[in-house]
Amino acid sequence: MKRVTQTAAWLLCAALLAFGVAVSARAQGVTTSAVTGRVTTPQGGAVAGVVVAVVNSATGNTNRTVTAADGRYTVQGLQPGGPYTVTISGMGYTTQTRSGLSLALGTTSQVDMVLAPQAVALTGITATADRNAVISPGRTGAATTVSDSLISRLPTISRDFTDFTRLVPQASTSGGGTNGGGRNNRFNNIQIDGAVNNDLFGLAASGTPGGQAGTKPITLEAIQEFQVVLAPFDVRQGGFTGLGVNAITKSGTNHIDGSLTFFGRNQDLIGRYRFIQADTQAVSPKLADFKQTEMAFSLGGPIVHNRAFFFVAGEMARRNAPTGLFLGAPQISLNRVKVDSVTSVLTSQYGFDPGGTGDLNLKRESNNLFGRLDFNLGTNNHLTLRHNYVDAWDDNFATRTDAFFQYGEAGYRFNSKTHASVGQLNSTLFGNLFNELRLGWTTIRENRQVPTAPFPRVEVPCRAPAAAPPAWCRRGRRTRRWPTASTRTSSS
């Protein structure tokens, strides 16, 4: 008996995994949109049993349903965007069509229509709808939608889609990262195509994988639109007490579309900064050999007209940035004789080369490739397969000051590699029941790579002359006087 019960439980779990979660009424999916409405006669009576067809003009994807006894209908699992055409027809009634309908992510559009009997000649039909009302079943909590139009028109230097969360009134970017409703950015949740895309370790200010390597979770060319929610009513959106960022990616259509983007700057576009040294104001030297370039592309189109589509996007970023901090620079008043004596001790007694004291050229590289396939599996079924790959690394080095000067080998390189795959099947089962099955797999590999063998950290402290220590040393942090050596070491 126990074995039969366990077998039945496993079969029930398998059935739930196979069919996902079926929802009805006026709910819309996390990565999709919906259309709902009521069909009536000119006298206001309900029209039951007529066919409602919703067609995406860009991809040819078709979803059909029939009206209920009260004349109401709901079509879910629609890909955001459009344009869509809603056609309602039935035996004994005139056919009515509404075209040019654009759907936003995570919203339900109201499309009510009036059908007249076939034998009645109408001079005109006026349909009135209250679109995007604040109090309506289509709104499921405080949310802001950033459309593809805004993404393409607004400027951004970082080219990170999370940068557009600044448009949300409840979001703040002060203090590092994006804070929502006064909560730390580590309490946010970022989803791309319904799959979680967070920084698992929690140290990146961006809150996304690869943030410590200075890269983006996905190229901006692949983002169609996204929604920022604070307190959603949908139980499928959770796991956060700050902001919920829900983004979807672009797909191919029946038309071939593409884009090419380039951004670059050099040392001539980098300014200087002022600082106080020895109680006087000084200006930093101009950086040399600074270079930053970013190139991105996208291409989408049909594989089989109205049946299968492809979309690919990629981005390559390169950055070479000298620190401008070296022995002899205006910001560094350290004595070269002291540094040379420490270097001599490390090389002669310990056989360790600590690196140079000249300027450092910190590098950062990032490669991102995104691919997506869409299939219209007959009426009321749509399959999406996509994969996102990010490979990035960033050179990290602590700053150099009078009170804290490090050799060239004291830094490390942070490596980050991410693979993220998502498969999703949207199906309208029967009536107003809709099934959304989503499977995701993400792997994140991050590590720190040091340039030398492990060795205690070496610092050359600020050590003032006997009589009158200079102002820069008085403002520096306190250091311990060592009896015979001019260095101090600590494990790292």
N, C-alpha and C positions, 0 to 999 in steps of 0.2 A: 504494500500500500504506500509506503514511504517513497519507494522508487517511482511509482506511478505519479505521485504528487510532484516530485522533483522534475520528472520528465515534462509534465504539464506546465510547470513554471518556466522551464527552459524554452518550451515552444511558445509560450506567451511572450517572453522577452524577445525571442527571434522575430515574432510577428510585429512587435512594437518597433524594433529596429528596422524591419523591412519597410514598414509603412510610415515611419516617422511619426509626426504628430499632425493629426487632422484637425483643422480649425474651421469654424463656420461663423455665421453672423457677419459682423462688420469688421473683423480683424484683418490686418494686413501684415505681410511677412517682414522679417528683419531686413532682408535684402531685396524686397519686391514692393509692388504697389497694388492697388485694387480699385475696381470700379463698382459702384452700387447705385441703385435707383429704383424707381417705381414706375410702372407702365399703367396708364389709365385711359379711359375713354373721354371724349369731350365733356361728358356729363359728370366726370369724376369717379366713375366706377372702375374697379380693378379689372385688369386684363390678365387672365391666367393662361399658362400653357403656350405662350408665344416664345420664339427663339431669339436669344440675344447673342450676337456675335461681336467679339472685340478683336480687331485685327491691328497688329503693329505694321504700319506701312513701311518701316525701314527694313524689317526682317521677314515679313510675311507670316509671322507667328500668329495663329488663330486660336482663340478660346471661346467656347460656346457653353451656354446654359439656358434654362427655361425659367420663366417667371413662376412664382408660387401662387397660391390661391389668392393672396392679397395683392398680387401684381408686382411684388418686390423680387429683385434679383441681386446677386453678388458674384462678381468674377474676380478671383484672387490670383496671386502668383504671377502678376504682370511685371515685365521688366521695366524699370523706371525709364523715363524719357518718352520716346514716341517719334513722330505723331501717331496717335491711335484713331481708329475709326470704329464707332459703335453703330451697329445696324440691328434693328428690331423688326421682325417680320412674323406674321402668323396668318393662318387660313381665315379669310373673311375680313382682314384688316389691311390698311395701306402700310407700306414699308417706310420706316423712318430711319434717317441716318444722321449721325453727328460726327463731323470730321475735325481734324486738327487738335485733338485732345492730347495734352502733354501731362504726364504723370510724374510727380515728385516722389523721392524715396520715402518709404514708410508712411505714405498718406493714402487716403481713400477719397476718390473723386465721385461726386454726386452727379449722376446723369439721369434725370427724369424725362420721360417722353409721353406724348399723347398720341394714341392710335385711333384713327377713325374707321368706321366700317367701310368696306370696299365700295359700296354703292353710293356713298355720300361724297359729293364734290366739295372740297374745302378750298376757300380762297387763300388761306394762310394759316400757319400754325406758329404760335409763340410759346417757346419753352423758357421758363424762368427758373434759375437755380441760384441758391446762396452758396457761392464757392468760397472755400477756405474760411468758413466762419470760426470764430474763436470758440464758441460753445457748439460742438457738433460731435457726432460719433466718430468722425474721421480723425479727430485729434486725441492722441493718447499720452498727454503730458506735455510739459514745457520742452520745446525743441526748436532748433534753428536748422534749416536746410541750406546748404551751400551748393548751388547748382553749378553745372559745367560752364554756364555763361559767366558766372562770377569768377570761377577758377581761371578762365582764359583771359579775362579782362583786367583783373587786379594784379599789381606787380608783387613779386616776391624774389628776394635774393637767395634765400635758402632752398627754394623749389621743393619744399616739404609741405604736403597737403595739411598737416597739422598746424602749419603757420596760419591758416585761415580761420582757426578757432578764435582769433582776435575779434572776429565779427560777432561773436556771441556776447551779449551784454553781461552774462553771469560769469564769463571767463576773464582771467587776468594772467598776464605773462610776466609780472614783476616777481623778482626773487628767484628766477630760473624755472624753466618749465612752464606748463600751462595749468593754472589752478582753477577749479570750478566750484563755485559756491563757497569759497573760503577754504576748501580742502586742498591738501598737498597733492601734487601731481602724481604721486605714487598710488593714490586712490582712484585714478582714472582707469578706464577700460577702453582699449582701442580695438575695433574689429574691422577687418577687410574681407568683404564677401562673406560676412557672418562668422569668420574664424578669428579667434583671439590673436592679437598681434602686440603683446606687451613685452616690456623689458623684464625678464624673469628675475634677474638679480636685483633690480631696483636702484641702480646707481646712475643710470643715464637720465639727464634732465628731460630729454624728449619723451621718455617713457616707452620707447619702441626698441626692438632688437637692432643692434648695431649703433645705438646712440653714443656709446663710449668710443666708437671708432669714427664718429663724426659723419655717419652716413644716414640715409633715409630708408625707411622700411620698404618703400616702393616708389618707382619713378612717378612724377606728377603727370606724365603723359598717359598713364594707365588709369587715372582716377576719373570716373564719370561725375560723381557727386557724392556728398556725404552729409550726414545728419548728426548734430550734436544734441544729446538729450541729457536732462538732469534728473528727472524723476518719472521715468516711463511707466505706464500702466501695464505694458506687455511683459508677461513673466519671462519671456525668452530673452529680454535685455536686462541683465543684472550683473552682479559681481563688482559693483563700484559704488562709491559714495561721493565721488566727485563728478567728473564729466564722463559721459559715454559717447565715444566717437565711432559712428557706424558708417563706413565707407563702402562703396561698390565700385567695381572696375568696368571699363568700357568693353564692348563686344563688337564684333564685326557686323556689317549690314550687307544689303544687296548692292551697295555702291562701294567702290574702292576709295578709301580715305587714308590720308597720312599726314604726318607733321615732322618737322625738323627744327630743332632749337639749339642755339649756341650762346654761351655766355662766357666772357673772359675779362680779365683785368690783370694789370702788372703793377710794378712798384710806382709808376707815375700816378696811379689812382689811389695810393695809400698815403694818408697824411702822417704828420708827426704829433707828438704829445709833449706837454710841458710837465716838468717835475721840479721839486725843490731839492737842492744839493748845497750843503754848507751854508744854509740860510739864504741862499740866493736861488732865483728861478733860472732853470736851464731848459734847453730844447733837445729832444732826442735826435739822433742822426737819422738821415733818410735811409729807409730800408733798401737793400740791393738784391737784385735777382728774385724778386717776389713774382709768383705766377700762379694764377688760378683759372682753370678752364672747366667747363661743363658742356657736354654735348648729349642731346637726347633725341629720340626718334619714336615714331609710332606708325603702324601700318595695319589696316584692317580691310576685310572684304569678304565676298562670298566664296565658298568652296563649291557648293551646289545651290543654285538660286532657290530662295525660300526654304532651304532645308538645312544647310550646314554653313558655318561662318568661322572665320579665324580673326585673331587680333594679336599682334605682337608689339612690344614696346621695350626700349632699352635706354640706359643712361650710363655715361662714363664721366667720372669727375676726377680731376687731378689738382693738387695744391702743393706748392713749394713755398714755405714761409720762413725766412730767416728771423731769428729772435731779436736781433739788434742788441743783444746783451753779451758782452765779451770783455775780457781783461783789457783795459785801456779805453773802454767806452766811457762817455761822460757820466753815465749812471753808476759806474763801478769805480770806486776810489781805492780798491784793494792794491796793496803793494805787490809788485811782480816778484820781488826778491823772496817774499814769504811764500808765495805760491810755488816758485821754482824749488825752494828748499823742501817743501812737502812732496813735490813730484819726485825729487831725487831720492827721498827716503822710501817712497812706495816702490820705485823701480829697482833700486839697489838692494834694499833689505827684504822686500816681499815679492819681488819679481812681478809686480802688477802694474800694468799700464792704465792709468785712470782716464786717459783721453786728453784732448787738447783743451785750451782755454779760449780759443777763438770763437767766432760766431757759429751758430748751429743752424743748419737748414732743415727744418722739420717738414716731413712729407706726409701727405694723406692721399690715399687712392680708394676709389669705390667703383665697382662694376655691378650693374643691375640689369637683369633680363626677365621680362614678363611675357607669358604666352597664355592664350585663352582660346578654347574651342566651344562653340555653341551649336546645338542640334535641336531642330524642331521635330520631335518624334510624333508626327501626326497631330491631330487636334487635341488640345488640353494637356500636352506633355512637352516639357522643355528641359533639356539636359545641358549642364555647363561643366566643363573641366578646365581648370587653370592651374598654373604653377608660377611661383615667383622665386627668383634666385638673387641673392645679394652676397657679394664678396668684397670686404673692405678692410683696411688697416690704417692706423694713425700713429704717428710718432708722438710720444709724450715726454715732456721734460719739465722739471720744476724750474721756477723762475730764478734768475740770478740777481742778487742785490749785494749791497755792502755787507749786510749781516748774514747773508746766506749765499755762498758761491759754490757751485757744483762743477765738476769736470764734465767733459763731453760724453763720457761713457756712463753717466748716471741715469740716463733715461731708459725707456723701454718702448716697444712697439706693441700696440693693442690690435689683435686680429679678431675679426668677426665674420662668420659665414652662416647664412640662413637659407634653408629650403622650406618653402611653404606651399602645400598642394591642397586644393579644395575641389570636391565634386558635389554638385547639387542637382537634384531632380525635382522639378515643380510639376505637380499633377492636379488637375481638377477631377475628382473621383466621380461624384454624381450629385446633382442638386447643387447645394451651396457648400459642400464639403471639399476642402482643399488640403493637399498633402505637400509638405516641404521636407524633403530628405536631404540632409547635408552631412558630408564626411570630410574631415580636415586632418591633415598631418603636417606638423611643423617640427623641424630640427634646427637648433641654434648651437653653434660651436664658437666659443670665445675663449681666448687665452692671451697671456702676456708673454712677449718674447724679449729677453734681455740680450744686449750685444756681447756681453762678456760672461765669464764664469762667475758664480756667486762670490761676492767679496763684501766686507763691511763698508757701509757708506762713509765717505770721507767728506768733511766740510772744513773749510778754512774760515775760522771765526773772526769776528771783528775784535781786534786787540789794540787798544789805544796806547799811544805813547805815555810816558810816565807823568809828565807835567799837565799838559792841557789837551785832553782828548777832543777831537774835532766834533762838530755838531752832528755829522752824519753818523758817528759812532754812538753819540749820546742818545740819538733817536732809535738806534738799532736795538735788537733784542739782546737781552743779557746773555753773556757767555761765560763759561767757566775758564779760569786761568789754569793752564796746565804747567807743571813745574819745568819740564825740559823740552817739550815738543810744541809746535804751533798748530797741531791738528787735534781733532777729536773724532772718534769713530763710534758708530752705533749700528747695531744689526738691522737689516732691512730685508 
